[in-house]
Amino acid sequence: MTATTRNEAPVVIEGGGVELRKQDLGGDMSVAFVRLPQGADMAPTLKGLPGDLCQCPHWGYLLKGRLKMRTPHGDDIYEAGQAFYWAPGHAPEALDDCEYIDFSPTKEFTVVLDHIKAQGG
């Protein structure tokens, strides 16, 4: 598949107001449609990964809200309307209700998502 919509992408993670829908786009890339409610902190679900952080790079666009991204080099704040690149080694926390779209290498993203699901996330 080379194109999808939010509604067509299957739900991979859901619970506590968090929703992540992911669709492989063919080749080596996937798209994710993500909703995080205010206060959602993904750090606990990333424990056990190297550095206890997501090791997958993401390129995307924040549609709604504000998001704090914790990294080994300090925290960065992203706001609605910003395009972003998140290098490997990060943990997101929603400062407001957030929605974003990101594009990621399928193999690396699947490793992270499988880890989160195994944590009950």
C-alpha positions in Angstrom: 0.0 0.0 0.0 1.4 3.4 -0.9 -1.4 5.6 0.6 -3.8 5.5 3.5 -6.0 7.5 5.7 -6.3 7.7 9.5 -9.4 5.6 9.4 -7.9 3.0 7.1 -4.8 2.5 9.3 -5.2 -0.4 11.8 -5.1 0.4 15.5 -1.9 -1.0 17.0 -2.0 0.6 20.5 -5.1 1.8 22.3 -5.9 2.5 25.9 -6.1 5.3 28.4 -6.9 7.8 25.7 -3.8 6.8 23.7 -4.4 5.7 20.2 -1.7 4.7 17.6 -2.7 3.6 14.1 0.0 2.4 11.8 0.1 1.4 8.2 3.1 0.1 6.2 3.5 2.2 3.1 5.6 -0.3 1.2 9.3 -0.3 1.0 10.8 0.3 4.4 8.5 3.1 5.7 5.3 3.2 7.8 3.0 6.1 8.7 1.5 6.4 12.2 -1.5 8.5 13.3 -1.1 9.2 17.0 -3.4 10.7 19.7 -2.1 11.3 23.2 -4.2 12.8 25.9 -2.8 15.5 28.1 -0.5 13.9 30.7 0.3 10.8 28.7 3.9 9.9 29.3 5.3 7.1 27.2 8.6 6.8 29.2 7.3 3.9 31.4 6.4 1.8 28.4 9.9 2.4 26.9 11.8 1.0 29.9 14.0 -1.9 28.9 14.8 -0.5 25.5 18.4 0.9 25.1 18.6 3.9 27.3 14.9 3.3 28.2 14.1 5.4 25.1 12.5 4.9 21.7 15.3 4.0 19.3 13.4 4.7 16.1 13.7 7.9 14.1 10.5 9.7 13.2 9.7 12.5 10.8 6.3 14.1 11.1 3.9 17.0 11.8 2.2 17.9 15.1 -1.5 18.7 14.2 -2.7 19.6 17.7 -1.4 20.3 21.2 2.1 20.5 22.8 4.4 17.7 23.3 7.6 17.4 25.5 10.3 15.1 24.0 12.8 13.9 26.6 16.2 13.1 25.2 19.7 12.4 26.7 20.6 16.0 25.7 17.6 17.6 27.4 13.9 18.3 26.7 12.5 19.8 23.6 8.9 21.2 23.3 6.9 20.8 20.1 3.7 22.7 19.3 0.9 22.3 16.8 1.9 23.4 13.4 5.5 22.3 13.6 7.1 19.7 11.4 9.6 17.6 13.3 12.4 15.0 13.2 12.9 12.9 16.4 16.3 11.2 16.3 16.6 7.8 18.1 16.8 8.2 21.8 13.6 10.0 22.9 10.5 9.6 25.1 7.3 11.7 24.5 5.0 13.3 27.1 1.8 15.1 26.1 1.6 18.6 27.7 -1.8 19.0 26.1 -4.1 16.7 24.1 -1.9 15.9 21.1 -2.4 14.6 17.6 0.4 14.0 15.1 1.4 12.1 12.0 4.8 10.5 11.7 6.8 8.5 9.2 9.3 5.9 10.4 11.4 3.0 9.2 9.0 0.0 9.6 11.6 -2.4 11.0 12.7 -0.1 13.8 9.2 1.1 14.6 7.9 -2.5 14.9 10.6 -3.3 17.5 9.5 -0.3 19.6 5.7 -1.0 19.2 6.2 -4.7 20.1 8.1 -3.7 23.2 5.3 -1.2 24.2 2.6 -3.8 23.7 4.6 -6.3 25.8 4.6 -3.7 28.6 0.8 -3.5 28.5 0.9 -0.2 26.6 
